[in-house]
Amino acid sequence: MPSIEITLPRTDAATRERLAHEMTRAFAAAVGCESEILGIHFREYGPGEAAVGGRLWTGDGPAYLHIAISSPRLPRAAKVRMATDLTAAFTAALGRPDWQPVIHLAEHPYDNVAVNGKLLSDAFESCAKRPFYYDLPRA
């Protein structure tokens, strides 16, 4: 079960809806999963509640933008596409091409995630058969 946590300045519900739609679409296409398994959580802040470069964000200038992704281990090609597509989806949904988020990817084996009280590797045979480590050649 992959999940995304997005930290950004406070936005309205319509913007969060666009972000949820575009980020889900981009992630599912990049990694080849069903969109229904992806969860997204928004962490929003106002002026004076985040800092960039040692200065509190006042509502002007560069904002603190962070995307944290928890996902099963992915091939390098999927990560490259995901980074490009999620950044494009994020900036397009916000209408702010000057806002480029930092993306952190936390990968895990299926034995490190539980759903409905079971490890994924125990709950789904397809997960148990998937290898965790991939050869990650540099492109």
Helices and strands as residue ranges (DSSP letters): E 3-9, H 13-31, G 35-37, E 39-45, E 51-52, E 55-56, E 66-72, H 76-94, E 102-108, G 110-112, E 114-115, E 118-119, H 120-123, H 125-129
